[in-house]
């Protein structure tokens, strides 16, 4: 069948001959997709100051790899940084920060090659003050 329109661009990694990292593993979220585990994740986040939550989330972004790339990582959104700043003095912003981080983590666990178990181990260590 003939191709219609312009050719699809190749990814930068394909052009450079690099091999992309492992693909995402959407099935891993099933291990934590229950009410108790989601509650526990939020509870652990609440043990951290807003600045420490940003530090944790930035670490998660640094080990996540965007789909189809070799070494491109997502970044903490400016909205999340602003929420963390407001969360120091506003309970509503504090709750929104937790929801934003949990939602972003779930997205990265499903669509990016981010290891959920490693993230949660890091979160536990940070909540215990050991990281």
Secondary structure, DSSP 8 states (H G I E B T S, - for coil): ----SS-----HHHHHT--------GGGGGGT-SHHHHHHHHHHHHTS-HHHHHHHHHHHHHH---TT-SS------HHHHHHHHHHTT-HHHHHHHHHHHHHHHHHHHHHS---HHHHHHHHHHHHTT--
